[in-house]
Amino acid sequence: MPGDGTDWQALHSQLEPLLPRCLRSSDYFALLGAAQMNTGRLSEALESLERALLIEPRNGGAQIDYAEALYRQGQLFSALELNQQIMQRDDVPEHLASLLSQRQQVWRGMTRQWGYQVDILTGYDNNLNGAPSPSQITLTLSGENVVLPLNPDFQSVEGPFMNLRLGARYRQLAPAHQHNVLVELRGRVSEDTSSDLLQLDTRYAFIKPGQNRSWQATAGMSHLFFGGSPLYTATEAGGQYQFEQSWVDTNSSSCRPFATAAAQHQFFHDQSNLNALESKLGGGLNCQLNTGFGRQLLIPSLSVLHNSALRNGSNARAGGSRSGWQASLDWQVELAKGILITQLNHTRMDDNKGYSPLLAGGARRWIKRSYALIQYRQPLGPQTNLMLNLYHQTQHSNLELFRSRDSSAEIGININF
């Protein structure tokens, strides 16, 4: 075989005219395949190396280069299997056996991938504590409506804040599935220490990919601390099934429908009457679009929700169980210098019992919550990105106590390693 200093382009030019006279030569196709692979003609190289092995399955040089070509094409496990077979041959020279062993070790290391992320952002929020927007509340007392000012301690607090997010990701690949694990710690601090946040999230996903259909099962746990005290712990499990492509055009744009289901147990540490079990069932489309504005990812979805209160009797949750629906849209656009990500979400929930005799005479509460998140990421280096986030949330309700607005803007950096 040629050495590292081979002029592969010149060799390719010399070999091509000889094709009609070498149709039965395994060594010819092995050498042609090596030249094609080293001049960027990967698909042609795979074809030539396959022909070399069809003529002579024991052609060692063709096997070695074919494993490399499979790896470059992204067929990692096929490359690993073939490389292992080559290593078990009894005619492999000692110096070559060492190179094959090193290659096997490097490729096998790619089946276990670690990643880490650090986000540092600062910004301004006009409702750090998530307080109601009205400054006064209407109560129903003895059948009469009485307007009372809201205690200043429960009114919105605005000001600057700092966000810090630390994340670790682990992915283990296998020929037919993969395991993903995510651990993330997020903290927000401001001058209003009573509204400081600390959240710990853990997520696991078992993914079964496929060209036509794929599915995944997920599980996770989230702990939220608010103002230095534990607020709630949520434990959830769910899954997603992605169907065959429903639409493909000549620009390689495609849409694949999917269905999702999830259940979440919500445990409130200091208010056990709020404990609940929430279920979610929905579906949507995963669309990858190639347009004149660049490559885009569009994911619309629609789900039905049911939140079941776990306490009954005198200690039951106000309003009882709740039912509703949720619509969301995730949109990602690759721009010339960065990525623009937009998330839109609208949720409607209705109680099945009157909330409180003191509010609107015991009317059943409904809540409509909408939010929009716009994020721009621009690379500053190989592993560092500039981040700009704009967020707005509005919550409407027939009960004044549950009407609120929240807007924030933040800027910072994202580091991946």
C-alpha positions as CSV (number, residue, x, y, z in Angstrom):
1,M,0.0,0.0,0.0
2,P,1.2,3.6,-0.6
3,G,2.7,5.5,2.2
4,D,1.6,8.7,3.9
5,G,3.4,10.9,1.4
6,T,1.4,9.5,-1.5
7,D,-0.1,12.1,-4.0
8,W,-3.6,10.6,-3.9
9,Q,-5.0,12.9,-6.5
10,A,-2.3,11.9,-9.0
11,L,-2.7,8.2,-8.2
12,H,-6.4,8.5,-8.7
13,S,-5.8,10.1,-12.1
14,Q,-3.5,7.3,-13.1
15,L,-5.8,4.5,-11.9
16,E,-9.1,5.6,-13.5
17,P,-8.2,4.9,-17.1
18,L,-7.1,1.4,-16.2
19,L,-10.6,0.4,-15.0
20,P,-11.7,-1.6,-18.1
21,R,-8.6,-3.8,-17.9
22,C,-8.8,-4.4,-14.1
23,L,-12.4,-5.5,-13.6
24,R,-11.4,-8.7,-11.9
25,S,-8.5,-7.3,-9.8
26,S,-9.2,-7.0,-6.1
27,D,-5.9,-5.1,-5.5
28,Y,-6.9,-2.6,-8.2
29,F,-10.2,-1.7,-6.6
30,A,-8.6,-1.6,-3.2
31,L,-6.0,0.9,-4.4
32,L,-8.6,2.9,-6.3
33,G,-10.9,3.0,-3.2
34,A,-8.0,4.2,-1.0
35,A,-7.3,7.0,-3.6
36,Q,-11.0,8.0,-3.7
37,M,-11.3,8.0,0.0
38,N,-8.2,10.2,0.5
39,T,-9.5,12.7,-2.1
40,G,-12.9,13.2,-0.6
41,R,-14.9,10.8,-2.9
42,L,-16.3,8.8,0.0
43,S,-19.4,7.3,-1.7
44,E,-17.2,6.2,-4.7
45,A,-14.6,4.8,-2.3
46,L,-17.2,2.7,-0.5
47,E,-18.3,1.2,-3.8
48,S,-14.7,0.4,-5.0
49,L,-13.7,-1.2,-1.7
50,E,-16.9,-3.3,-1.6
51,R,-16.0,-4.6,-5.1
52,A,-12.5,-5.4,-4.0
53,L,-13.9,-7.4,-1.1
54,L,-16.4,-9.2,-3.3
55,I,-13.6,-10.3,-5.6
56,E,-11.3,-11.3,-2.7
57,P,-13.0,-11.2,0.8
58,R,-9.6,-11.7,2.5
59,N,-8.0,-8.6,1.0
60,G,-6.5,-7.1,4.1
61,G,-5.7,-3.7,2.7
62,A,-9.3,-3.3,1.4
63,Q,-10.7,-4.4,4.8
64,I,-8.6,-1.8,6.6
65,D,-9.7,1.1,4.3
66,Y,-13.3,-0.1,4.1
67,A,-13.5,0.1,7.9
68,E,-12.1,3.7,7.7
69,A,-14.6,4.6,5.0
70,L,-17.5,3.2,7.1
71,Y,-16.3,5.3,10.0
72,R,-16.1,8.5,8.0
73,Q,-19.6,7.9,6.7
74,G,-20.9,7.7,10.2
75,Q,-21.4,3.9,10.5
76,L,-19.4,3.7,13.7
77,F,-20.6,0.3,14.9
78,S,-20.1,-1.3,11.4
79,A,-16.5,0.1,11.4
80,L,-15.9,-1.2,14.9
81,E,-17.1,-4.7,14.0
82,L,-15.0,-4.9,10.9
83,N,-11.9,-3.5,12.6
84,Q,-12.3,-6.2,15.3
85,Q,-12.4,-8.9,12.7
86,I,-9.2,-7.6,11.1
87,M,-7.4,-7.6,14.5
88,Q,-8.3,-11.3,14.9
89,R,-6.5,-12.2,11.7
90,D,-3.3,-14.2,12.2
91,D,-1.5,-12.5,9.3
92,V,-1.5,-8.9,10.6
93,P,2.0,-7.4,10.9
94,E,2.9,-6.3,14.4
95,H,3.3,-2.6,13.6
96,L,-0.1,-2.7,11.8
97,A,-1.8,-4.6,14.7
98,S,-0.7,-1.7,17.0
99,L,-2.3,0.9,14.7
100,L,-5.5,-1.1,14.4
101,S,-5.7,-1.5,18.2
102,Q,-5.3,2.3,18.7
103,R,-8.0,2.9,16.1
104,Q,-10.3,0.5,17.8
105,Q,-9.7,2.2,21.2
106,V,-10.4,5.7,19.7
107,W,-13.6,4.6,17.9
108,R,-14.9,2.7,21.0
109,G,-14.3,5.8,23.1
110,M,-16.8,7.6,20.8
111,T,-19.6,5.4,22.0
112,R,-19.4,7.1,25.4
113,Q,-19.6,10.9,25.2
114,W,-19.4,13.4,28.0
115,G,-20.3,17.1,27.7
116,Y,-20.4,20.0,30.1
117,Q,-22.1,23.4,29.9
118,V,-21.8,26.7,31.8
119,D,-24.2,29.6,31.3
120,I,-23.5,32.9,33.0
121,L,-26.2,35.6,32.3
122,T,-27.3,38.9,33.8
123,G,-30.5,40.8,33.2
124,Y,-33.5,42.6,34.5
125,D,-37.0,41.3,35.5
126,N,-40.1,43.3,36.3
127,N,-41.6,40.6,38.4
128,L,-38.9,38.6,40.2
129,N,-41.3,37.1,42.7
130,G,-44.1,36.1,40.3
131,A,-46.6,38.3,42.1
132,P,-50.2,39.1,40.9
133,S,-50.4,42.2,38.6
134,P,-53.4,43.9,40.3
135,S,-52.7,46.1,43.2
136,Q,-56.1,45.4,44.8
137,I,-58.2,42.3,45.2
138,T,-62.0,42.0,45.2
139,L,-63.4,39.8,48.0
140,T,-66.9,38.4,48.4
141,L,-67.9,39.1,52.1
142,S,-71.5,38.4,53.3
143,G,-72.6,38.4,49.7
144,E,-71.1,41.8,48.9
145,N,-68.0,42.7,46.9
146,V,-65.3,44.4,48.9
147,V,-62.2,45.9,47.3
148,L,-59.1,45.6,49.4
149,P,-55.5,46.7,48.6
150,L,-53.0,43.9,48.1
151,N,-50.4,43.7,50.9
152,P,-47.2,45.3,49.6
153,D,-45.3,42.1,50.6
154,F,-47.3,40.3,47.9
155,Q,-46.9,42.8,45.1
156,S,-44.3,42.5,42.3
157,V,-40.7,43.3,42.9
158,E,-38.5,44.3,39.9
159,G,-34.7,44.6,39.6
160,P,-31.5,43.1,38.2
161,F,-30.6,39.5,38.6
162,M,-27.9,37.0,37.7
163,N,-28.4,33.5,36.3
164,L,-25.9,30.7,36.6
165,R,-26.5,27.3,35.0
166,L,-24.2,24.3,35.2
167,G,-24.9,21.2,33.2
168,A,-23.4,17.7,32.5
169,R,-24.4,15.4,29.7
170,Y,-23.6,11.7,29.1
171,R,-24.5,9.7,26.1
172,Q,-23.8,6.0,25.5
173,L,-24.2,4.7,22.0
174,A,-25.1,1.1,21.0
175,P,-25.8,-0.4,17.6
176,A,-29.6,-0.2,18.0
177,H,-30.2,2.3,20.9
178,Q,-28.6,5.0,23.0
179,H,-28.8,6.2,26.6
180,N,-28.8,9.9,27.5
181,V,-28.4,11.4,30.9
182,L,-28.6,15.1,31.8
183,V,-27.9,16.7,35.2
184,E,-28.5,20.5,35.5
185,L,-28.2,23.0,38.3
186,R,-29.6,26.5,37.8
187,G,-29.6,29.4,40.3
188,R,-30.9,32.9,40.1
189,V,-29.9,35.6,42.6
190,S,-31.0,39.2,43.0
191,E,-31.3,42.0,45.6
192,D,-34.7,40.5,46.6
193,T,-33.3,37.4,48.3
194,S,-36.8,36.1,49.1
195,S,-37.3,35.4,45.4
196,D,-33.9,33.7,44.8
197,L,-34.2,30.4,42.9
198,L,-32.3,27.2,42.9
199,Q,-33.3,24.3,40.7
200,L,-31.8,20.8,40.3
201,D,-33.0,18.7,37.3
202,T,-32.0,15.2,36.3
203,R,-33.2,13.6,33.1
204,Y,-32.7,10.1,31.5
205,A,-33.8,9.0,28.0
206,F,-33.6,5.6,26.4
207,I,-33.7,6.3,22.6
208,K,-34.4,3.7,19.9
209,P,-33.6,5.5,16.6
210,G,-34.6,4.4,13.2
211,Q,-34.7,5.7,9.6
212,N,-38.5,5.4,9.4
213,R,-39.8,5.2,13.0
214,S,-38.2,6.0,16.3
215,W,-39.2,6.1,19.9
216,Q,-37.9,7.1,23.3
217,A,-38.7,6.6,27.0
218,T,-37.9,9.3,29.5
219,A,-37.8,9.8,33.2
220,G,-36.7,12.7,35.4
221,M,-36.8,14.5,38.7
222,S,-36.8,18.3,39.5
223,H,-36.3,20.0,42.8
224,L,-37.1,23.7,43.2
225,F,-35.9,25.9,46.1
226,F,-37.5,29.4,46.4
227,G,-36.2,32.0,48.8
228,G,-33.9,29.5,50.4
229,S,-36.6,27.0,51.2
230,P,-37.7,23.8,49.3
231,L,-40.8,24.5,47.3
232,Y,-41.6,21.3,45.4
233,T,-40.3,18.1,43.9
234,A,-41.6,16.8,40.7
235,T,-41.0,13.2,39.4
236,E,-42.1,12.3,35.9
237,A,-42.0,9.6,33.3
238,G,-43.1,9.6,29.7
239,G,-42.3,8.7,26.1
240,Q,-42.4,9.8,22.5
241,Y,-43.1,7.9,19.3
242,Q,-42.1,9.4,16.0
243,F,-43.8,8.1,12.8
244,E,-42.6,7.9,9.3
245,Q,-42.1,11.1,7.3
246,S,-45.5,12.6,6.2
247,W,-44.1,15.1,3.8
248,V,-40.8,15.5,1.8
249,D,-40.0,18.0,-1.0
250,T,-37.2,18.3,-3.5
251,N,-35.2,20.6,-1.2
252,S,-34.9,17.8,1.4
253,S,-37.4,19.5,3.7
254,S,-39.5,17.0,5.7
255,C,-42.0,16.7,8.4
256,R,-42.5,13.7,10.8
257,P,-45.5,13.4,13.1
258,F,-45.0,12.3,16.7
259,A,-47.1,11.4,19.7
260,T,-46.2,12.0,23.3
261,A,-47.4,10.9,26.7
262,A,-46.2,11.8,30.2
263,A,-47.2,11.7,33.9
264,Q,-45.8,13.8,36.7
265,H,-46.1,13.6,40.4
266,Q,-46.0,17.0,42.1
267,F,-45.0,17.1,45.8
268,F,-45.1,20.4,47.7
269,H,-42.9,20.3,50.8
270,D,-44.8,22.8,53.0
271,Q,-48.3,22.6,51.5
272,S,-49.3,18.9,51.1
273,N,-52.8,19.9,50.1
274,L,-51.3,21.1,46.8
275,N,-49.9,17.6,45.9
276,A,-51.1,16.4,42.5
277,L,-50.6,14.0,39.7
278,E,-50.6,15.6,36.2
279,S,-51.0,13.6,33.0
280,K,-50.3,14.9,29.4
281,L,-51.2,13.3,26.1
282,G,-50.5,15.0,22.8
283,G,-48.8,15.1,19.4
284,G,-47.2,17.3,16.8
285,L,-44.9,17.6,13.9
286,N,-41.1,17.7,13.7
287,C,-40.3,19.6,10.5
288,Q,-36.8,20.3,9.1
289,L,-37.0,22.9,6.4
290,N,-34.5,24.2,3.9
291,T,-35.6,27.6,2.7
292,G,-34.2,30.8,1.2
293,F,-33.8,32.1,4.8
294,G,-31.6,29.2,5.8
295,R,-32.1,25.8,7.6
296,Q,-35.0,25.8,10.0
297,L,-36.5,23.5,12.6
298,L,-40.2,23.9,13.3
299,I,-42.0,21.8,16.0
300,P,-45.7,22.6,16.6
301,S,-47.6,20.5,19.2
302,L,-50.9,20.2,20.9
303,S,-51.7,18.4,24.2
304,V,-54.5,17.7,26.6
305,L,-53.8,18.0,30.3
306,H,-55.4,16.7,33.5
307,N,-54.1,17.6,37.0
308,S,-55.6,15.4,39.7
309,A,-55.6,16.6,43.3
310,L,-54.3,13.9,45.7
311,R,-56.0,15.2,48.9
312,N,-59.7,15.1,49.6
313,G,-62.0,16.2,52.4
314,S,-61.2,19.2,54.6
315,N,-57.6,19.3,53.5
316,A,-58.4,19.2,49.7
317,R,-56.8,21.6,47.3
318,A,-58.9,24.7,46.5
319,G,-60.6,24.2,43.1
320,G,-60.1,20.4,43.1
321,S,-58.8,18.8,40.0
322,R,-58.1,20.7,36.8
323,S,-58.3,19.9,33.1
324,G,-57.1,21.8,30.1
325,W,-55.0,21.9,27.0
326,Q,-51.6,23.3,25.8
327,A,-50.4,24.5,22.4
328,S,-46.7,25.1,21.7
329,L,-44.4,26.1,18.9
330,D,-40.6,25.7,18.8
331,W,-38.9,27.5,15.9
332,Q,-35.2,27.5,15.2
333,V,-33.5,29.4,12.4
334,E,-29.8,29.1,11.4
335,L,-28.7,32.6,10.5
336,A,-25.4,33.8,8.8
337,K,-23.7,34.4,12.2
338,G,-25.8,32.6,14.8
339,I,-29.0,30.8,15.7
340,L,-32.4,32.3,16.5
341,I,-34.7,30.2,18.7
342,T,-38.3,31.1,19.4
343,Q,-40.6,29.3,21.9
344,L,-44.3,30.1,22.1
345,N,-46.7,28.4,24.5
346,H,-50.3,28.8,25.6
347,T,-52.0,26.8,28.3
348,R,-55.6,26.8,29.5
349,M,-56.7,25.1,32.7
350,D,-60.1,24.9,34.4
351,D,-60.9,23.9,38.0
352,N,-63.8,21.4,38.4
353,K,-64.9,23.0,41.7
354,G,-65.4,26.5,43.0
355,Y,-62.1,28.0,44.2
356,S,-63.1,29.9,47.3
357,P,-66.3,31.6,48.6
358,L,-64.2,34.7,49.2
359,L,-63.3,35.1,45.5
360,A,-66.1,35.8,43.0
361,G,-68.6,34.1,45.2
362,G,-67.0,30.7,44.9
363,A,-66.8,30.7,41.1
364,R,-64.8,28.0,39.3
365,R,-61.4,29.3,38.4
366,W,-59.9,29.3,34.9
367,I,-56.4,30.3,34.0
368,K,-54.9,31.1,30.6
369,R,-51.1,31.4,30.6
370,S,-49.1,32.4,27.5
371,Y,-45.4,33.0,27.2
372,A,-42.8,33.8,24.5
373,L,-39.1,33.2,24.7
374,I,-36.7,34.6,22.0
375,Q,-33.1,33.5,22.2
376,Y,-30.2,34.4,20.0
377,R,-26.9,32.5,20.1
378,Q,-23.8,33.7,18.2
379,P,-20.4,31.9,18.4
380,L,-17.6,33.8,20.0
381,G,-15.1,30.9,19.7
382,P,-14.9,27.1,19.2
383,Q,-16.7,26.5,22.5
384,T,-18.2,29.8,23.6
385,N,-21.4,31.5,22.5
386,L,-23.0,34.9,23.1
387,M,-26.6,34.6,24.4
388,L,-29.4,37.1,24.3
389,N,-32.8,36.2,25.9
390,L,-36.1,38.0,25.8
391,Y,-39.0,36.6,27.8
392,H,-42.6,37.6,28.4
393,Q,-45.4,35.8,30.2
394,T,-49.0,36.8,30.7
395,Q,-51.5,35.0,32.9
396,H,-55.2,35.8,32.7
397,S,-57.9,34.5,35.0
398,N,-61.5,35.2,36.1
399,L,-60.0,35.6,39.6
400,E,-57.9,38.7,40.1
401,L,-55.5,37.0,42.4
402,F,-54.2,34.9,39.6
403,R,-53.6,37.6,37.0
404,S,-49.9,38.4,36.4
405,R,-47.3,39.6,34.0
406,D,-43.6,39.0,33.8
407,S,-41.0,40.3,31.4
408,S,-37.3,39.9,31.5
409,A,-34.2,40.4,29.3
410,E,-30.7,38.9,29.9
411,I,-27.4,38.7,28.2
412,G,-24.4,36.4,28.9
413,I,-22.2,33.7,27.6
414,N,-22.5,29.9,27.1
415,I,-19.5,27.7,27.4
416,N,-19.4,24.0,26.2
417,F,-16.6,21.6,26.8
